[in-house]
Amino acid sequence: MSTRAEIGGRGFGVAAGLDPEVATPLAQRCAELGYGSIWSNDHPGAKGLDTLADFADGNDELDLGVAVIALDRRTPDEIAEDIVELGLDRERLWLGVGAGFSDKPLTRMREAVPELREKLPKVRLVLAAMGPKMCALAGSEFDGAFFNWMTPAFAAEARKNVEAGAAEAGRETPPVFGYVRTAVGDDAAERLAKEEAFYRDLHDGYRNHFARLGEPEGSVGVAAANGGEAQAALAAYAALDAPVIRGLASATLEAMTAVAEAAAP
């Protein structure tokens, strides 16, 4: 199994479409702060891989991750074309994929593995996983699992399913990543609550997930007054080999850097 050191420890994440004038120096600063990777999500309005290319312009040290590209929107061929066009180093990539709005998510992702391996050689494939069966599939077939919207306790239980899937397949447990939404400052609680409210009702998968969590609204993640509080809350996510700090801040270099500094390894 990859160690925390080998996968770079803590990562930092943003929403796709971040201005290159923010993304490039932000990546540079994250490398200086000791982060091992920098991540973008992917959504209909912006490609995460484009944001990774901007990150890559800022440094040659950090691993580059996208979490996640929905396979109901983008095919493996299209993803491969973007990687080539953007000149991304495949050996630096962690490529997260998910089922999106597919009718049978588990079947869709299980059947996608051979094509993903064929079209994306040398790229480390990470599966978006929340439920027990998807976590087990990540453990058995993928190079990593990527959690989202989990408490520390829920992440610890979900990790057991990844480990069980790996054991059943006779392989070592792959790295477990996960977004930890993090806001710091006077408006931290408001920012976390706003972000969480959007996802709670996004689709049935998220609705079911938050129902299983059973946590009060606005409480899944880190809302801290300062860096000390943020560090204490992040330390609870011991089940993640690489927590990815999803910075909840204005899309400016100053605001994003402030969160990155407060949550730095």
Short mmCIF file of the C-alpha atoms (twelve columns), coordinates in Angstrom:
data_MODEL
# 
_entry.id   MODEL 
# 
loop_
_atom_site.group_PDB 
_atom_site.id 
_atom_site.type_symbol 
_atom_site.label_atom_id 
_atom_site.label_alt_id 
_atom_site.label_comp_id 
_atom_site.label_asym_id 
_atom_site.label_seq_id 
_atom_site.Cartn_x 
_atom_site.Cartn_y 
_atom_site.Cartn_z 
_atom_site.pdbx_PDB_model_num 
ATOM 1   C CA . MET A 1   0.000   0.000   0.000   1 
ATOM 2   C CA . SER A 2   1.206   3.522   -0.768  1 
ATOM 3   C CA . THR A 3   2.238   5.363   2.367   1 
ATOM 4   C CA . ARG A 4   1.066   8.843   3.254   1 
ATOM 5   C CA . ALA A 5   4.516   10.146  2.403   1 
ATOM 6   C CA . GLU A 6   4.460   8.491   -1.021  1 
ATOM 7   C CA . ILE A 7   1.133   10.082  -1.935  1 
ATOM 8   C CA . GLY A 8   2.215   13.434  -0.579  1 
ATOM 9   C CA . GLY A 9   0.025   13.726  2.504   1 
ATOM 10  C CA . ARG A 10  -2.424  16.616  2.579   1 
ATOM 11  C CA . GLY A 11  -3.765  18.162  -0.642  1 
ATOM 12  C CA . PHE A 12  -5.533  21.418  -1.471  1 
ATOM 13  C CA . GLY A 13  -8.596  21.661  -3.698  1 
ATOM 14  C CA . VAL A 14  -10.597 24.304  -5.571  1 
ATOM 15  C CA . ALA A 15  -13.547 24.536  -7.932  1 
ATOM 16  C CA . ALA A 16  -12.763 24.203  -11.635 1 
ATOM 17  C CA . GLY A 17  -12.560 27.405  -13.612 1 
ATOM 18  C CA . LEU A 18  -10.400 29.318  -11.149 1 
ATOM 19  C CA . ASP A 19  -8.719  32.255  -12.898 1 
ATOM 20  C CA . PRO A 20  -5.240  31.181  -14.087 1 
ATOM 21  C CA . GLU A 21  -3.830  34.316  -12.439 1 
ATOM 22  C CA . VAL A 22  -5.053  32.821  -9.155  1 
ATOM 23  C CA . ALA A 23  -4.521  29.117  -9.863  1 
ATOM 24  C CA . THR A 24  -0.873  29.289  -10.930 1 
ATOM 25  C CA . PRO A 25  0.523   31.253  -7.964  1 
ATOM 26  C CA . LEU A 26  -1.782  29.355  -5.596  1 
ATOM 27  C CA . ALA A 27  -0.161  26.081  -6.679  1 
ATOM 28  C CA . GLN A 28  3.239   27.646  -6.167  1 
ATOM 29  C CA . ARG A 29  2.305   28.695  -2.640  1 
ATOM 30  C CA . CYS A 30  0.828   25.279  -1.810  1 
ATOM 31  C CA . ALA A 31  4.101   23.644  -2.826  1 
ATOM 32  C CA . GLU A 32  5.962   26.029  -0.517  1 
ATOM 33  C CA . LEU A 33  3.574   25.191  2.328   1 
ATOM 34  C CA . GLY A 34  4.280   21.469  2.054   1 
ATOM 35  C CA . TYR A 35  1.147   20.194  0.334   1 
ATOM 36  C CA . GLY A 36  1.710   17.061  -1.702  1 
ATOM 37  C CA . SER A 37  -1.025  17.556  -4.267  1 
ATOM 38  C CA . ILE A 38  -3.433  20.138  -5.620  1 
ATOM 39  C CA . TRP A 39  -6.904  19.300  -6.919  1 
ATOM 40  C CA . SER A 40  -9.810  20.650  -8.900  1 
ATOM 41  C CA . ASN A 41  -13.318 19.374  -9.253  1 
ATOM 42  C CA . ASP A 42  -14.974 19.137  -12.680 1 
ATOM 43  C CA . HIS A 43  -18.394 20.484  -13.553 1 
ATOM 44  C CA . PRO A 44  -20.496 21.401  -16.619 1 
ATOM 45  C CA . GLY A 45  -19.249 24.985  -16.514 1 
ATOM 46  C CA . ALA A 46  -15.505 24.273  -16.449 1 
ATOM 47  C CA . LYS A 47  -13.094 21.399  -17.012 1 
ATOM 48  C CA . GLY A 48  -11.019 20.351  -14.053 1 
ATOM 49  C CA . LEU A 49  -8.153  19.311  -16.322 1 
ATOM 50  C CA . ASP A 50  -7.870  22.902  -17.591 1 
ATOM 51  C CA . THR A 51  -7.400  24.074  -14.021 1 
ATOM 52  C CA . LEU A 52  -4.768  21.364  -13.462 1 
ATOM 53  C CA . ALA A 53  -2.837  22.727  -16.433 1 
ATOM 54  C CA . ASP A 54  -2.814  26.144  -14.765 1 
ATOM 55  C CA . PHE A 55  -1.589  24.530  -11.545 1 
ATOM 56  C CA . ALA A 56  1.182   22.791  -13.474 1 
ATOM 57  C CA . ASP A 57  2.419   26.140  -14.772 1 
ATOM 58  C CA . GLY A 58  3.114   27.152  -11.178 1 
ATOM 59  C CA . ASN A 59  5.311   24.246  -10.101 1 
ATOM 60  C CA . ASP A 60  6.721   20.886  -11.093 1 
ATOM 61  C CA . GLU A 61  6.522   19.298  -7.638  1 
ATOM 62  C CA . LEU A 62  2.887   18.793  -6.708  1 
ATOM 63  C CA . ASP A 63  0.811   15.850  -7.844  1 
ATOM 64  C CA . LEU A 64  -2.203  17.029  -9.853  1 
ATOM 65  C CA . GLY A 65  -5.657  15.655  -9.120  1 
ATOM 66  C CA . VAL A 66  -9.146  16.051  -10.511 1 
ATOM 67  C CA . ALA A 67  -12.067 14.820  -8.425  1 
ATOM 68  C CA . VAL A 68  -14.149 13.924  -10.112 1 
ATOM 69  C CA . ILE A 69  -15.019 13.689  -13.794 1 
ATOM 70  C CA . ALA A 70  -18.481 12.215  -14.313 1 
ATOM 71  C CA . LEU A 71  -18.488 9.521   -16.987 1 
ATOM 72  C CA . ASP A 72  -22.041 10.336  -18.008 1 
ATOM 73  C CA . ARG A 73  -20.662 13.670  -19.291 1 
ATOM 74  C CA . ARG A 74  -17.172 12.817  -20.546 1 
ATOM 75  C CA . THR A 75  -15.915 9.655   -22.233 1 
ATOM 76  C CA . PRO A 76  -12.479 8.133   -21.603 1 
ATOM 77  C CA . ASP A 77  -11.509 9.102   -25.174 1 
ATOM 78  C CA . GLU A 78  -12.404 12.744  -24.521 1 
ATOM 79  C CA . ILE A 79  -10.486 12.745  -21.234 1 
ATOM 80  C CA . ALA A 80  -7.433  11.257  -22.950 1 
ATOM 81  C CA . GLU A 81  -7.599  13.888  -25.699 1 
ATOM 82  C CA . ASP A 82  -7.684  16.686  -23.126 1 
ATOM 83  C CA . ILE A 83  -4.668  15.276  -21.274 1 
ATOM 84  C CA . VAL A 84  -2.662  15.240  -24.511 1 
ATOM 85  C CA . GLU A 85  -3.858  18.659  -25.662 1 
ATOM 86  C CA . LEU A 86  -3.015  20.258  -22.303 1 
ATOM 87  C CA . GLY A 87  0.379   18.568  -22.101 1 
ATOM 88  C CA . LEU A 88  -0.305  17.140  -18.652 1 
ATOM 89  C CA . ASP A 89  2.250   14.728  -17.221 1 
ATOM 90  C CA . ARG A 90  0.350   11.454  -16.787 1 
ATOM 91  C CA . GLU A 91  2.666   10.314  -14.016 1 
ATOM 92  C CA . ARG A 92  1.697   13.327  -11.894 1 
ATOM 93  C CA . LEU A 93  -2.041  12.774  -12.372 1 
ATOM 94  C CA . TRP A 94  -4.634  11.370  -10.002 1 
ATOM 95  C CA . LEU A 95  -7.733  11.138  -12.179 1 
ATOM 96  C CA . GLY A 96  -10.949 10.831  -10.214 1 
ATOM 97  C CA . VAL A 97  -13.982 9.425   -11.996 1 
ATOM 98  C CA . GLY A 98  -17.576 8.935   -10.964 1 
ATOM 99  C CA . ALA A 99  -20.890 7.709   -12.298 1 
ATOM 100 C CA . GLY A 100 -22.641 11.087  -12.322 1 
ATOM 101 C CA . PHE A 101 -26.337 10.623  -13.048 1 
ATOM 102 C CA . SER A 102 -26.008 7.096   -14.494 1 
ATOM 103 C CA . ASP A 103 -29.013 4.858   -13.868 1 
ATOM 104 C CA . LYS A 104 -26.897 2.022   -12.459 1 
ATOM 105 C CA . PRO A 105 -23.844 3.733   -10.948 1 
ATOM 106 C CA . LEU A 106 -22.089 0.648   -9.602  1 
ATOM 107 C CA . THR A 107 -22.497 -1.298  -12.852 1 
ATOM 108 C CA . ARG A 108 -21.418 1.736   -14.874 1 
ATOM 109 C CA . MET A 109 -18.179 2.132   -12.949 1 
ATOM 110 C CA . ARG A 110 -17.353 -1.582  -12.840 1 
ATOM 111 C CA . GLU A 111 -17.821 -1.862  -16.600 1 
ATOM 112 C CA . ALA A 112 -15.788 1.307   -17.224 1 
ATOM 113 C CA . VAL A 113 -12.553 -0.046  -15.741 1 
ATOM 114 C CA . PRO A 114 -11.162 -1.876  -18.831 1 
ATOM 115 C CA . GLU A 115 -11.771 1.105   -21.117 1 
ATOM 116 C CA . LEU A 116 -10.310 3.557   -18.614 1 
ATOM 117 C CA . ARG A 117 -7.166  1.439   -18.316 1 
ATOM 118 C CA . GLU A 118 -6.866  1.155   -22.098 1 
ATOM 119 C CA . LYS A 119 -7.465  4.821   -22.913 1 
ATOM 120 C CA . LEU A 120 -5.582  6.309   -19.946 1 
ATOM 121 C CA . PRO A 121 -2.356  4.321   -19.500 1 
ATOM 122 C CA . LYS A 122 0.026   5.481   -16.762 1 
ATOM 123 C CA . VAL A 123 -2.721  7.590   -15.177 1 
ATOM 124 C CA . ARG A 124 -3.671  6.710   -11.600 1 
ATOM 125 C CA . LEU A 125 -7.439  6.197   -11.500 1 
ATOM 126 C CA . VAL A 126 -9.399  7.159   -8.399  1 
ATOM 127 C CA . LEU A 127 -13.041 6.222   -7.869  1 
ATOM 128 C CA . ALA A 128 -15.561 8.548   -6.252  1 
ATOM 129 C CA . ALA A 129 -17.026 6.389   -3.516  1 
ATOM 130 C CA . MET A 130 -19.538 6.960   -0.731  1 
ATOM 131 C CA . GLY A 131 -21.652 3.815   -0.346  1 
ATOM 132 C CA . PRO A 132 -20.291 0.434   0.809   1 
ATOM 133 C CA . LYS A 133 -20.347 -1.274  -2.601  1 
ATOM 134 C CA . MET A 134 -18.670 1.615   -4.431  1 
ATOM 135 C CA . CYS A 135 -16.011 1.783   -1.709  1 
ATOM 136 C CA . ALA A 136 -15.367 -1.939  -2.130  1 
ATOM 137 C CA . LEU A 137 -15.075 -1.482  -5.907  1 
ATOM 138 C CA . ALA A 138 -12.512 1.277   -5.356  1 
ATOM 139 C CA . GLY A 139 -10.531 -1.092  -3.188  1 
ATOM 140 C CA . SER A 140 -10.650 -3.964  -5.651  1 
ATOM 141 C CA . GLU A 141 -10.195 -2.259  -9.044  1 
ATOM 142 C CA . PHE A 142 -8.886  1.306   -8.746  1 
ATOM 143 C CA . ASP A 143 -5.688  3.087   -7.734  1 
ATOM 144 C CA . GLY A 144 -7.461  5.062   -5.044  1 
ATOM 145 C CA . ALA A 145 -10.777 5.905   -3.439  1 
ATOM 146 C CA . PHE A 146 -12.098 9.441   -3.165  1 
ATOM 147 C CA . PHE A 147 -14.546 10.303  -0.388  1 
ATOM 148 C CA . ASN A 148 -16.776 13.354  -0.292  1 
ATOM 149 C CA . TRP A 149 -18.896 14.990  2.402   1 
ATOM 150 C CA . MET A 150 -17.967 12.663  5.256   1 
ATOM 151 C CA . THR A 151 -17.439 13.138  8.951   1 
ATOM 152 C CA . PRO A 152 -14.279 11.618  10.440  1 
ATOM 153 C CA . ALA A 153 -16.280 8.726   11.917  1 
ATOM 154 C CA . PHE A 154 -18.131 8.018   8.673   1 
ATOM 155 C CA . ALA A 155 -14.851 8.125   6.735   1 
ATOM 156 C CA . ALA A 156 -13.340 5.582   9.112   1 
ATOM 157 C CA . GLU A 157 -16.223 3.164   8.459   1 
ATOM 158 C CA . ALA A 158 -16.128 3.791   4.705   1 
ATOM 159 C CA . ARG A 159 -12.408 3.052   4.679   1 
ATOM 160 C CA . LYS A 160 -13.149 -0.413  6.063   1 
ATOM 161 C CA . ASN A 161 -15.188 -1.127  2.927   1 
ATOM 162 C CA . VAL A 162 -12.285 -0.063  0.708   1 
ATOM 163 C CA . GLU A 163 -9.996  -2.348  2.686   1 
ATOM 164 C CA . ALA A 164 -12.479 -5.227  2.427   1 
ATOM 165 C CA . GLY A 165 -12.731 -4.832  -1.346  1 
ATOM 166 C CA . ALA A 166 -8.961  -4.848  -1.667  1 
ATOM 167 C CA . ALA A 167 -8.630  -7.919  0.555   1 
ATOM 168 C CA . GLU A 168 -11.233 -9.831  -1.446  1 
ATOM 169 C CA . ALA A 169 -9.331  -9.001  -4.644  1 
ATOM 170 C CA . GLY A 170 -6.046  -10.097 -3.082  1 
ATOM 171 C CA . ARG A 171 -4.375  -6.703  -3.352  1 
ATOM 172 C CA . GLU A 172 -3.098  -4.011  -1.034  1 
ATOM 173 C CA . THR A 173 -5.490  -1.239  -0.057  1 
ATOM 174 C CA . PRO A 174 -5.073  1.738   -2.408  1 
ATOM 175 C CA . PRO A 175 -4.777  5.278   -1.035  1 
ATOM 176 C CA . VAL A 176 -7.909  6.879   0.362   1 
ATOM 177 C CA . PHE A 177 -8.421  10.551  -0.470  1 
ATOM 178 C CA . GLY A 178 -11.302 12.798  0.473   1 
ATOM 179 C CA . TYR A 179 -12.483 16.371  0.237   1 
ATOM 180 C CA . VAL A 180 -12.767 18.135  3.573   1 
ATOM 181 C CA . ARG A 181 -14.600 21.409  3.003   1 
ATOM 182 C CA . THR A 182 -12.734 24.005  5.021   1 
ATOM 183 C CA . ALA A 183 -13.583 27.614  5.766   1 
ATOM 184 C CA . VAL A 184 -11.611 29.865  8.076   1 
ATOM 185 C CA . GLY A 185 -12.541 33.248  9.535   1 
ATOM 186 C CA . ASP A 186 -15.537 35.153  10.831  1 
ATOM 187 C CA . ASP A 187 -17.861 33.889  8.073   1 
ATOM 188 C CA . ALA A 188 -16.618 30.279  8.127   1 
ATOM 189 C CA . ALA A 189 -19.844 28.710  9.405   1 
ATOM 190 C CA . GLU A 190 -21.910 30.585  6.829   1 
ATOM 191 C CA . ARG A 191 -19.641 29.491  3.968   1 
ATOM 192 C CA . LEU A 192 -19.715 25.836  5.004   1 
ATOM 193 C CA . ALA A 193 -23.500 25.857  5.447   1 
ATOM 194 C CA . LYS A 194 -24.032 27.427  2.006   1 
ATOM 195 C CA . GLU A 195 -21.777 24.902  0.261   1 
ATOM 196 C CA . GLU A 196 -23.333 21.962  2.063   1 
ATOM 197 C CA . ALA A 197 -26.909 23.099  1.369   1 
ATOM 198 C CA . PHE A 198 -26.237 22.999  -2.373  1 
ATOM 199 C CA . TYR A 199 -25.042 19.383  -2.281  1 
ATOM 200 C CA . ARG A 200 -27.652 18.082  0.167   1 
ATOM 201 C CA . ASP A 201 -30.358 18.342  -2.487  1 
ATOM 202 C CA . LEU A 202 -28.298 17.972  -5.666  1 
ATOM 203 C CA . HIS A 203 -29.540 14.472  -6.558  1 
ATOM 204 C CA . ASP A 204 -30.736 11.229  -4.969  1 
ATOM 205 C CA . GLY A 205 -27.214 9.964   -4.375  1 
ATOM 206 C CA . TYR A 206 -26.364 12.948  -2.206  1 
ATOM 207 C CA . ARG A 207 -29.780 13.010  -0.554  1 
ATOM 208 C CA . ASN A 208 -29.346 9.376   0.470   1 
ATOM 209 C CA . HIS A 209 -25.766 9.984   1.581   1 
ATOM 210 C CA . PHE A 210 -26.652 12.902  3.859   1 
ATOM 211 C CA . ALA A 211 -29.570 10.891  5.251   1 
ATOM 212 C CA . ARG A 212 -27.120 8.109   6.180   1 
ATOM 213 C CA . LEU A 213 -24.786 10.635  7.764   1 
ATOM 214 C CA . GLY A 214 -27.563 11.940  9.974   1 
ATOM 215 C CA . GLU A 215 -25.633 15.103  10.790  1 
ATOM 216 C CA . PRO A 216 -27.100 18.588  11.368  1 
ATOM 217 C CA . GLU A 217 -27.055 20.880  8.367   1 
ATOM 218 C CA . GLY A 218 -23.895 22.916  8.015   1 
ATOM 219 C CA . SER A 219 -21.769 20.619  10.162  1 
ATOM 220 C CA . VAL A 220 -20.011 18.297  7.668   1 
ATOM 221 C CA . GLY A 221 -16.574 19.777  7.200   1 
ATOM 222 C CA . VAL A 222 -14.476 22.356  9.003   1 
ATOM 223 C CA . ALA A 223 -15.597 25.868  9.931   1 
ATOM 224 C CA . ALA A 224 -12.870 27.431  12.031  1 
ATOM 225 C CA . ALA A 225 -12.151 30.861  13.429  1 
ATOM 226 C CA . ASN A 226 -8.427  30.508  12.879  1 
ATOM 227 C CA . GLY A 227 -5.650  28.171  11.820  1 
ATOM 228 C CA . GLY A 228 -5.329  26.512  15.211  1 
ATOM 229 C CA . GLU A 229 -8.980  25.491  15.210  1 
ATOM 230 C CA . ALA A 230 -8.716  24.319  11.609  1 
ATOM 231 C CA . GLN A 231 -5.714  22.126  12.361  1 
ATOM 232 C CA . ALA A 232 -7.421  20.526  15.353  1 
ATOM 233 C CA . ALA A 233 -10.529 19.694  13.313  1 
ATOM 234 C CA . LEU A 234 -8.550  18.353  10.348  1 
ATOM 235 C CA . ALA A 235 -6.508  16.070  12.600  1 
ATOM 236 C CA . ALA A 236 -9.666  14.043  13.221  1 
ATOM 237 C CA . TYR A 237 -9.658  12.830  9.592   1 
ATOM 238 C CA . ALA A 238 -7.102  10.125  10.337  1 
ATOM 239 C CA . ALA A 239 -8.916  7.611   8.095   1 
ATOM 240 C CA . LEU A 240 -7.835  9.571   5.020   1 
ATOM 241 C CA . ASP A 241 -4.350  8.916   3.674   1 
ATOM 242 C CA . ALA A 242 -4.571  12.288  1.964   1 
ATOM 243 C CA . PRO A 243 -7.224  14.754  3.131   1 
ATOM 244 C CA . VAL A 244 -7.847  17.274  0.360   1 
ATOM 245 C CA . ILE A 245 -8.631  20.655  1.869   1 
ATOM 246 C CA . ARG A 246 -11.430 22.055  -0.291  1 
ATOM 247 C CA . GLY A 247 -10.999 25.751  0.323   1 
ATOM 248 C CA . LEU A 248 -14.250 27.634  0.833   1 
ATOM 249 C CA . ALA A 249 -13.277 31.222  0.120   1 
ATOM 250 C CA . SER A 250 -13.645 33.944  -2.463  1 
ATOM 251 C CA . ALA A 251 -11.912 33.038  -5.715  1 
ATOM 252 C CA . THR A 252 -9.045  35.454  -5.109  1 
ATOM 253 C CA . LEU A 253 -5.408  34.634  -4.508  1 
ATOM 254 C CA . GLU A 254 -5.434  36.329  -1.110  1 
ATOM 255 C CA . ALA A 255 -8.529  34.497  0.146   1 
ATOM 256 C CA . MET A 256 -7.545  31.069  -1.174  1 
ATOM 257 C CA . THR A 257 -3.990  31.425  0.103   1 
ATOM 258 C CA . ALA A 258 -5.298  32.320  3.547   1 
ATOM 259 C CA . VAL A 259 -7.206  29.023  3.759   1 
ATOM 260 C CA . ALA A 260 -4.242  27.088  2.365   1 
ATOM 261 C CA . GLU A 261 -1.954  28.607  4.980   1 
ATOM 262 C CA . ALA A 262 -4.375  27.954  7.849   1 
ATOM 263 C CA . ALA A 263 -4.817  24.293  6.838   1 
ATOM 264 C CA . ALA A 264 -1.236  23.586  5.729   1 
ATOM 265 C CA . PRO A 265 0.423   20.283  6.682   1 
# 
